C-alpha cells in the first residue's frame, strides 16, 4: 500500500496540548517529544507520530515539527519549515534531523504513546523506538531493491540481442594469445629429454633442453618455453582480449574478455570470462557515443551487470580487472562492421601490424573523427595513425586532401622515405619544416642519428644541409673532449654543439660580419670563435650604452644645478662614476646605468660643498620628482637633506624638467 498524501494531510496537526507541569519538558537531555495515534486512513490502519521540539513545547508552542505516517508497507513525513510552509520527506525516523542518533534525542510523552507503537508492530511493550526503526529499515531495503530491480531491468533490456561469442575465440586464445611450455623432469646428460607440451598435451622429445630456452613442438608447431617440473611451483598467466560485435541497430559492442591460465600440472586450468562491455554508436554530431557496463560478481538481484566503469582502489595502481587494453579478435570484424559507420574501419590491419594489446574504443572514435585514418593505415603509416588515435591532434595533416603526400604536406618523392622510416606525427612535423630543401633526407637521418630536436633550421639559412652536417661532425670530433673550467664536459651531445653554432651565427649577424665569408662561417675552432664573438658583442653593447649615457647628461648639462645650505647637485661624468657611487655608499645605484641610457630616469649626486668629491647622497629623478634619495647603506634623508631636496624640486625640477627625466 502507498500512502495518500492528500488524505494524510488532514491528520497533520491534531492540536494536542502538552501540560506545562509535565516533567519531560524540563529534561535537558531530551530534544524532542513524541506523541502517537492510530487512524484509519484510506481504509488502512495507520500509525501517526507527532514529533515536538521540547524547548518550543515548553514555551507553549504545540505545533509538531514533523508528523510521520506509517503503514505496513510505506512511511512518509510531513515537515513544517521555519517559514510556516510544509514539505513531504521520505527519510527514516532514525535520520529525521540529519544526525545519526536522532532516536537517542527523543522520548515518548507517555507510556500509552510507547505502547501504541509496540502494539502496532506486534512487539512486547517497553521496546521504545526499536520496532519502529526495524520496520522502517525493512521498508527502505524493499524500496532499494525495487529501485535496483528497475535499473537492472533497463540493463537487461540493453544486453538483449547481443550475439554469442564467436566459436573460434577459445581456440584463438589458446593458440595465439597465451604462451605454451615444455614441462620436463630434469636429468643430467642426454640429448633427447621427454616432456609434455602444455598447448596440445602431447608427450614429446626435445634436445638441448635448458630452463628458459625456446623450442618447437613437433605436433602442434607452437613455440615452447622450457620449464623443469621441479621449478614450476605455482605458475599462472593472464591476458585480456577484445571482441567487437554488431548489435543490430547500427552500433557495436566491444566485449572485454579476461583469460587466466593456471599450471598445477602439465596442462593448464583455463578460466575465460567476460567482465566489461562498451556499447558504441555514432551520435548526431558525428562523434562516438559510448555506454559502459561492467560485471560485478554476485551483486545484483536479477543481473550482475552494472552501468559505468569498474571502480578501482587507486588510479595509480594497476588493476587487471579494470584494464580494458588487450589483444583484438579480428576474424569476425568484416561481418561485425557491415551496416555500421565502421564498415571500412582499418582496425584489423592496424592491429595486425603491431600485434600488441590496444584499446579499441579510441581507435573506433578516431575513425569517425579523422576521415583520413583509413588512408594512412592502408598506405603503411601506422605510427602516424597511432598518434592520431591515441596521442595528438591532426594539426600537421591536411585531411581535406585525397593524395598521400598532400595529406602529409610533403613532396610526393618523400612518401616512400617516411613510410620506410616508420614516421610518427612529431617526426613528420620536423620533416615538414624542411620544405623543398635539397638534401633534406640525408639531413633528417643525421638529425635522428644524433637526436637533434631544435636549432637546426636557423643554421640552414646560411649554409646547405650537406655542409652543415659535415662541418658539425668535424667540429664535434675534437670538441666533445673539451672541458669547462670546472671540469665538466662542455659539449655532452651534438645538440649542444648545434645550439652553440646557431648562437654563433646570430651573434655574427648582430656584429654585421660577412656570413658569406667561409672564414666567418666555418671557424676552425667553433668554441673559441663563439666565445670571442660573445665578448665583442658585449663590448659593443657596453660602448653603445656608455655613449647613450654620456648623451643624456650632455643634454641636461647646467639645467639642474642648485646649491643651498652647504649642499650642491653634482652630475656623474661617466657610467663608472655611478657604479663607484654605489660601491662607496653600499647601495644598488650601479644597476641603474642601463636605465639612464634608456632615458628611463636620471641619477644625480648630492654633495657637501666642503668636500664635493666625497659621496654623500644619491638621487633618482623621474619626471618632476626625486623618487629615491639614499645615503650610506640605503639610509633615508636627514632633515637638512630633505629640506634641500624639497626646495630644489620646487625651484628647479618643476620649472626645468629635462626630457631625459620624463
C-alpha positions in Angstrom: 0.0 0.0 0.0 1.2 3.5 -0.8 0.1 6.4 1.5 -2.1 9.1 0.1 -0.5 12.5 0.9 -3.7 14.4 0.4 -5.6 12.2 2.9 -2.8 12.1 5.4 -2.5 15.9 5.5 -5.9 16.0 7.3 -4.2 14.5 10.4 -1.0 16.6 10.3 -1.8 18.6 13.5 -4.2 17.1 16.0 -4.0 20.1 18.3 -2.8 18.1 21.2 -1.6 20.1 24.3 1.3 19.2 26.4 0.7 20.0 30.1 3.1 22.8 31.3 3.8 20.9 34.5 4.9 17.8 32.7 8.3 16.7 33.9 9.5 15.8 30.4 9.5 19.5 29.5 12.3 20.0 31.9 14.5 17.0 30.9 17.5 18.8 29.4 18.8 15.5 27.8 15.7 15.3 25.6 15.5 17.3 22.4 12.2 16.0 21.0 8.9 14.7 22.5 7.0 12.1 20.6 3.2 11.5 20.8 1.4 8.8 18.8 -2.0 8.0 17.4 -3.6 5.4 15.2 -6.1 6.4 12.5 -7.9 4.7 9.6 -6.7 6.5 6.5 -7.8 5.3 3.1 -9.3 2.1 4.7 -6.0 1.2 6.3 -4.9 1.4 9.9 -2.1 3.9 10.1 0.3 4.8 12.9 1.0 8.5 13.3 3.9 10.0 15.2 3.9 13.7 16.2 7.4 15.0 17.0 7.6 18.2 19.0 10.8 20.2 19.8 11.0 20.2 23.6 12.1 23.8 24.0 9.2 25.1 21.8 6.7 22.9 23.7 8.0 24.3 27.0 7.2 27.8 25.6 3.7 26.8 24.8 4.1 26.0 21.0 2.1 22.8 20.5 2.6 22.5 16.8 4.6 19.4 15.7 7.9 19.9 13.8 7.4 16.5 12.0 4.3 14.3 11.5 5.2 10.8 10.4 2.7 8.5 8.9 3.4 4.8 8.9 1.5 1.9 7.4 2.5 -1.7 6.7 4.5 -1.1 3.5 5.2 2.6 3.5 6.0 5.7 5.6 6.5 9.4 4.9 6.8 12.5 6.9 5.2 16.0 6.7 7.8 18.6 7.8 6.9 22.1 9.0 9.5 24.6 7.9 10.6 27.7 9.7 8.7 30.0 7.3 5.5 28.1 8.0 5.4 26.1 4.8 5.3 22.3 4.7 7.1 19.7 2.7 7.0 15.9 2.3 10.0 13.8 3.2 10.9 10.1 2.9 13.7 10.0 5.5 13.5 7.3 8.2 12.9 8.2 11.8 16.5 7.5 12.8 17.8 10.2 10.5 14.9 12.7 10.6 17.0 15.7 11.6 20.1 14.7 9.6 22.0 13.2 12.5 22.9 9.5 13.1 21.5 9.4 16.7 18.1 11.1 16.3 16.3 8.4 18.2 18.5 8.9 21.2 17.4 12.5 21.4 13.7 11.6 21.6 11.4 10.4 24.3 7.7 9.3 24.3 5.3 11.7 26.1 3.6 8.8 27.9 3.7 5.0 28.3 0.5 4.9 26.3 2.3 6.5 23.3 5.1 4.0 23.6 2.7 1.0 24.0 0.8 2.2 20.9 3.9 1.8 18.8 4.7 -1.6 20.2 1.2 -2.9 19.6 1.1 -1.6 16.1 4.3 -3.6 15.2 3.1 -6.5 17.4 6.1 -6.3 19.8 6.3 -6.6 23.5 5.8 -3.4 25.4 8.6 -1.2 26.6 10.8 -1.6 23.4 10.8 2.1 22.7 11.7 3.1 19.1 13.4 -0.3 18.2 10.3 -1.8 16.4 9.7 1.4 14.5 13.3 1.7 13.2 13.4 -2.0 12.4 10.2 -1.8 10.4 11.4 1.3 8.5 14.8 -0.3 7.8 12.9 -3.3 6.2 10.8 -0.9 4.1 13.8 1.1 3.0 15.5 -2.2 2.0 12.5 -3.1 -0.1 12.5 0.3 -1.7 16.2 0.0 -2.5 15.6 -3.4 -4.0 12.7 -2.1 -6.1 14.9 0.7 -7.4 17.7 -1.7 -8.1 15.4 -4.1 -10.0 14.2 -1.1 -12.1 17.7 -0.3 -13.0 18.6 -3.9 -13.7 15.6 -4.3 -16.0 16.9 -1.4 -18.2 20.3 -3.1 -18.2 18.8 -6.5 -19.1 17.0 -4.8 -22.0 20.2 -3.2 -23.1 22.0 -6.5 -23.0 19.3 -8.3 -25.1 20.1 -9.0 -28.7 23.9 -9.4 -28.2 25.1 -12.4 -30.2 27.0 -15.3 -28.6 30.8 -15.1 -28.6 32.5 -16.4 -31.7 33.0 -20.2 -31.7 36.7 -19.9 -32.6 37.5 -17.4 -29.8 38.7 -20.0 -27.3 40.9 -21.8 -29.8 42.4 -18.4 -30.9 43.1 -17.5 -27.3 44.8 -20.9 -26.7 46.9 -20.9 -29.9 47.7 -17.2 -30.3 47.3 -15.3 -27.1 48.6 -17.5 -24.3 52.2 -18.8 -24.0 53.0 -22.5 -24.2 55.5 -24.5 -22.2 57.5 -27.7 -22.4 57.5 -29.3 -18.9 60.1 -32.0 -18.3 61.9 -33.8 -15.5 65.5 -32.6 -15.1 68.2 -35.1 -15.6 71.9 -34.7 -16.3 73.2 -35.7 -19.7 71.3 -37.0 -22.7 70.3 -35.2 -25.9 66.6 -36.1 -26.1 64.6 -35.2 -23.0 61.0 -36.4 -22.7 58.3 -33.9 -21.6 54.8 -32.6 -22.2 53.7 -29.7 -24.5 51.2 -27.6 -22.4 49.5 -26.4 -25.6 48.5 -29.8 -27.2 49.2 -32.1 -24.3 51.4 -34.4 -26.4 54.4 -36.2 -24.9 57.4 -35.1 -27.0 61.2 -35.3 -27.0 63.4 -32.2 -27.3 67.1 -31.8 -27.4 69.4 -29.1 -25.9 66.9 -28.7 -23.1 67.6 -25.9 -20.7 65.4 -23.8 -18.4 64.1 -20.7 -20.3 65.3 -21.9 -23.7 62.9 -21.9 -26.6 61.8 -24.9 -28.6 59.2 -26.0 -31.2 56.5 -28.7 -30.5 56.7 -31.3 -33.4 53.0 -32.0 -33.0 51.3 -28.6 -32.9 54.2 -26.4 -34.1 53.9 -24.0 -31.1 56.9 -22.2 -29.7 57.5 -23.6 -26.3 59.4 -22.2 -23.2 61.3 -25.0 -21.4 60.4 -25.4 -17.7 61.5 -28.2 -15.4 58.8 -29.6 -13.3 60.9 -29.2 -10.1 61.0 -25.4 -10.5 57.4 -24.9 -11.8 55.9 -24.2 -8.4 52.7 -22.2 -8.9 52.6 -20.7 -12.4 49.9 -18.5 -13.8 49.4 -16.5 -17.0 46.7 -14.0 -17.6 45.7 -11.8 -20.5 42.9 -9.6 -21.9 41.3 -9.7 -25.3 38.6 -7.7 -27.0 35.7 -9.0 -29.2 33.8 -6.5 -31.4 30.3 -7.5 -32.4 27.3 -5.9 -34.2 24.3 -5.0 -32.0 21.9 -4.9 -35.0 20.9 -1.3 -34.6 23.8 0.3 -36.4 26.0 0.2 -33.3 28.7 -2.0 -31.9 29.6 -3.6 -28.6 33.2 -4.1 -27.5 33.3 -7.0 -25.1 36.3 -7.3 -22.8 37.3 -10.9 -22.1 39.7 -11.9 -19.3 41.8 -15.1 -19.5 43.6 -17.0 -16.7 45.8 -20.0 -17.2 47.0 -21.7 -14.0 49.5 -24.6 -14.0 49.2 -27.0 -11.2 50.1 -29.8 -13.6 51.4 -30.1 -17.1 48.1 -28.9 -18.6 46.7 -25.6 -17.7 43.5 -24.9 -15.8 41.7 -22.4 -18.0 39.3 -19.7 -17.0 37.8 -17.4 -19.6 35.1 -14.9 -18.7 33.7 -11.5 -19.8 33.9 -8.6 -17.4 33.0 -5.4 -19.3 31.1 -4.2 -22.3 31.2 -0.9 -24.2 28.1 -0.2 -26.4 29.0 2.4 -29.1 27.2 4.3 -31.8 27.6 7.4 -33.9 25.9 10.4 -32.2 24.0 13.1 -34.1 27.1 15.3 -34.0 29.1 12.6 -35.9 31.2 11.7 -32.9 31.2 8.4 -30.9 28.7 7.8 -28.1 29.7 5.1 -25.5 27.8 3.3 -22.8 30.0 1.3 -20.4 29.0 -1.7 -18.3 31.0 -4.0 -16.0 30.3 -7.3 -14.4 30.1 -7.2 -10.6 30.1 -10.7 -9.2 27.1 -11.7 -7.0 26.0 -8.1 -6.5 22.7 -7.9 -8.4 19.2 -9.3 -7.9 18.3 -10.1 -11.5 21.6 -9.4 -13.2 25.2 -8.8 -12.2 25.9 -6.3 -14.9 26.2 -2.7 -13.7 26.4 0.6 -15.6 29.5 2.7 -15.6 33.3 2.0 -15.3 34.6 -0.6 -12.9 35.7 1.2 -9.6 39.3 0.8 -8.6 41.1 1.3 -5.3 43.6 3.7 -6.8 44.1 5.1 -10.3 47.9 5.0 -9.8 47.9 1.2 -9.1 47.4 -1.3 -11.8 44.1 -3.3 -11.6 43.9 -6.2 -14.0 40.1 -6.5 -13.8 39.6 -2.8 -14.8 42.1 -2.9 -17.6 40.4 -2.7 -21.0 43.6 -2.8 -23.1 44.1 -6.1 -24.7 44.5 -8.1 -27.9 41.9 -7.9 -30.6 40.0 -10.8 -32.1 39.7 -9.8 -35.8 38.2 -12.9 -37.6 34.6 -11.6 -37.2 35.3 -7.9 -37.9 34.3 -7.8 -41.6 30.9 -9.2 -40.7 30.6 -7.2 -37.5 31.3 -3.8 -39.2 28.7 -4.4 -42.0 25.9 -1.8 -41.9 27.6 0.4 -39.4 29.7 3.7 -39.7 32.8 1.5 -39.2 32.3 -0.6 -42.3 35.7 0.5 -43.7 37.4 0.9 -40.3 41.1 -0.3 -40.7 41.5 -1.6 -37.2 42.2 -5.2 -38.3 45.1 -4.0 -40.4 46.3 -1.7 -37.6 46.3 -4.5 -35.0 47.8 -6.9 -37.5 50.8 -4.7 -38.0 51.6 -4.2 -34.3 50.2 -7.4 -32.8 50.2 -5.7 -29.4 47.5 -5.0 -26.8 45.5 -2.0 -27.7 42.3 -0.1 -26.7 39.8 -0.5 -29.5 37.4 2.3 -28.3 39.7 5.3 -29.0 40.6 3.9 -32.4 36.9 3.5 -33.3 36.3 7.0 -32.2 39.2 8.3 -34.3 37.8 6.6 -37.3 34.7 8.8 -37.1 36.7 12.0 -36.3 39.5 11.7 -38.8 38.4 10.9 -42.3 41.9 10.0 -43.5 42.7 7.5 -40.8 41.8 4.6 -43.1 44.0 6.0 -45.9 47.0 6.4 -43.5 46.7 2.7 -42.4 46.3 1.4 -45.9 49.4 3.3 -47.1 51.5 2.0 -44.3 51.8 5.0 -42.0 50.9 3.0 -38.9 52.7 5.2 -36.3 51.0 8.4 -37.6 47.6 6.6 -37.4 48.5 5.5 -33.8 49.4 9.1 -32.8 46.2 10.4 -34.4 44.1 7.9 -32.5 45.8 7.9 -29.1 48.1 10.9 -28.7 48.0 14.0 -30.8 45.7 16.1 -33.0 45.9 16.4 -36.7 47.4 19.9 -36.9 50.2 18.9 -39.2 47.9 16.9 -41.6 45.6 18.1 -44.3 42.6 15.8 -44.0 40.7 17.6 -46.8 43.0 16.1 -49.4 43.0 12.6 -51.0 46.6 12.1 -52.1 49.0 10.7 -49.5 51.7 13.4 -50.0 49.1 16.2 -49.8 47.6 14.7 -46.7 51.1 14.6 -45.1 52.0 18.0 -46.6 55.2 16.7 -48.1 56.6 16.1 -51.6 55.5 13.0 -53.4 59.0 11.6 -53.6 59.3 11.8 -49.8 56.4 9.4 -49.1 58.4 6.1 -49.5 61.2 7.6 -47.4 58.9 8.4 -44.4 57.0 5.1 -44.8 60.2 3.1 -44.6 61.3 5.3 -41.7 58.1 4.5 -39.8 57.5 8.2 -39.1 55.2 9.3 -36.4 53.5 12.7 -36.1 56.4 14.5 -34.3 58.8 13.1 -36.9 56.5 14.2 -39.7 56.2 17.7 -38.2 60.0 18.0 -38.1 60.4 16.8 -41.6 57.8 19.3 -42.9 59.9 22.1 -41.6 62.5 21.3 -44.3 60.0 22.1 -47.1 61.7 21.6 -50.5 65.2 21.8 -49.1 67.8 20.0 -51.1 69.4 17.1 -49.2 66.6 17.0 -46.6 66.5 13.2 -46.4 70.2 12.9 -45.5 69.9 15.8 -43.1 66.9 14.3 -41.4 68.6 10.9 -41.0 71.6 12.7 -39.5 69.3 14.6 -37.2 67.6 11.4 -36.0 71.0 9.7 -35.5 72.3 12.4 -33.2 68.9 13.1 -31.6 68.8 16.8 -32.7 65.4 18.3 -31.7 66.0 22.0 -32.2 68.1 24.9 -33.7 69.0 23.2 -37.0 66.6 25.2 -39.2 68.1 28.7 -38.4 71.6 27.3 -39.3 70.3 26.3 -42.8 69.5 29.9 -43.6 73.2 30.4 -44.2 74.6 27.0 -45.4 73.4 23.9 -47.1 72.5 20.8 -45.2 75.5 18.8 -46.5 78.0 21.5 -45.5 76.3 21.9 -42.1 76.4 18.2 -41.2 80.0 17.9 -42.5 81.2 20.9 -40.5 79.4 19.9 -37.3 80.7 16.4 -37.5 84.3 17.6 -37.9 84.0 20.0 -35.0 82.4 17.5 -32.7 85.2 15.1 -33.3 87.6 17.2 -31.1 85.2 19.5 -29.2 83.5 16.6 -27.5 86.6 16.3 -25.4 86.6 20.0 -24.4 86.1 20.7 -20.7 84.8 23.7 -18.9 87.0 25.5 -16.2 85.1 23.4 -13.6 85.9 20.1 -15.3 82.5 19.3 -16.8 82.1 18.3 -20.5 81.2 21.4 -22.5 79.6 19.5 -25.4 77.9 16.4 -24.0 75.9 15.8 -27.1 75.7 17.0 -30.7 72.6 19.0 -29.7 74.8 21.3 -27.5 77.2 21.9 -30.4 74.3 22.7 -32.8 72.8 25.2 -30.4 76.1 26.9 -29.9 76.7 27.1 -33.7 73.3 28.7 -34.0 74.2 31.3 -31.3 77.5 32.0 -33.0 75.8 32.7 -36.4 73.2 35.0 -34.7 75.9 37.0 -32.9 77.8 37.3 -36.2 74.7 38.9 -37.7 74.5 41.4 -34.8 78.1 42.3 -35.3 77.5 42.7 -39.1 80.0 40.1 -40.0 80.1 38.8 -43.6 78.4 35.4 -43.3 79.3 34.7 -47.0 82.9 34.6 -45.9 84.0 31.0 -45.2 86.4 32.2 -42.6 83.5 33.6 -40.6 81.0 30.8 -41.5 83.3 27.9 -40.7 85.7 28.8 -37.9 88.5 26.3 -37.2 87.5 26.2 -33.5 83.8 26.9 -33.0 84.1 27.2 -29.2 86.9 29.8 -29.3 85.2 31.8 -32.1 81.9 31.7 -30.3 83.4 33.0 -27.0 85.3 35.7 -28.9 82.2 36.8 -30.7 80.3 37.0 -27.3 83.0 39.2 -25.8 82.9 41.5 -28.9 79.2 41.8 -28.7 79.3 42.6 -25.0 82.0 45.2 -25.6 79.9 46.7 -28.4 76.8 46.8 -26.2 78.8 48.4 -23.4 80.3 51.0 -25.7 76.9 51.9 -27.0 75.5 52.1 -23.5 78.3 54.4 -22.4 77.6 56.7 -25.4 73.9 56.8 -24.7 74.7 57.5 -21.0 77.0 60.4 -21.9 74.5 61.8 -24.3 71.8 62.1 -21.6 74.0 64.3 -19.3 75.2 66.3 -22.3 71.6 67.3 -23.0 70.8 68.3 -19.3 74.1 69.9 -18.6 73.6 73.0 -16.4 69.8 72.6 -16.2 69.5 71.1 -12.7 72.3 72.9 -10.9 71.5 74.1 -7.4 73.3 75.0 -4.2 71.9 75.7 -0.7 73.0 75.4 3.0 76.3 73.7 2.2 74.8 71.2 -0.3 75.0 71.1 -4.0 74.0 69.0 -7.1 76.8 67.2 -8.9 76.5 65.3 -12.3 78.2 62.0 -12.9 80.7 62.3 -15.6 80.6 58.6 -16.8 78.8 55.4 -16.1 81.7 54.3 -14.0 81.1 57.2 -11.6 77.6 55.8 -10.9 79.0 52.3 -10.2 81.6 53.8 -7.9 79.0 55.8 -6.1 77.1 52.6 -5.4 80.2 50.9 -4.1 81.1 53.8 -1.9 77.6 54.1 -0.3 76.8 50.4 -0.3 73.6 50.6 -2.3 72.5 49.4 -5.8 72.6 52.5 -7.8 75.2 50.9 -10.1 72.4 48.8 -11.6 70.6 51.9 -12.8 73.2 52.7 -15.5 71.2 50.9 -18.2 68.0 52.7 -17.2 69.7 56.1 -17.6 71.0 55.1 -21.0 67.4 54.2 -22.0 66.2 57.6 -20.7 64.0 56.0 -18.0 65.5 58.1 -15.2 68.4 60.4 -14.2 70.9 59.8 -11.5 72.4 62.8 -9.7 74.8 63.1 -6.8 74.2 65.3 -3.7 77.5 66.5 -2.3 78.6 68.6 0.6 80.2 71.8 -0.6 83.1 71.4 1.8 84.1 68.0 0.2 82.4 67.7 -3.3 84.4 64.6 -4.3 83.1 62.5 -1.4 79.9 60.5 -1.9 77.1 61.7 0.4 73.6 61.1 -1.1 72.4 59.7 -4.4 69.1 60.8 -6.2 66.9 59.1 -8.8 64.9 61.5 -10.8 61.7 60.6 -12.7 59.6 63.4 -14.2 59.3 66.3 -11.7 60.1 64.3 -8.6 63.1 62.8 -6.8 61.7 59.2 -6.3 64.6 58.0 -4.3 67.3 59.8 -2.2 69.6 57.3 -0.5 72.7 57.7 1.6 75.1 55.2 3.2 73.6 51.6 3.2 70.3 52.9 1.8 69.6 55.2 4.8 66.9 57.8 4.5 67.2 61.6 4.3 68.3 63.7 7.2 66.1 66.9 7.9 68.7 69.0 6.2 68.8 66.9 3.1 65.0 66.6 3.0 64.7 70.4 3.1 67.3 70.8 0.3 65.5 68.3 -1.9 62.1 69.9 -1.3 63.3 73.3 -2.2 65.3 72.0 -5.3 62.2 70.3 -6.6 60.1 73.4 -6.3 62.6 75.9 -7.7 64.5 73.9 -10.3 63.0 70.5 -11.2 59.3 71.6 -11.7 60.3 74.6 -13.8 63.1 73.0 -15.9 62.3 69.3 -16.2 64.6 67.9 -18.9 63.4 65.3 -21.5 65.7 62.6 -20.1 63.9 62.7 -16.8 60.4 62.4 -18.2 
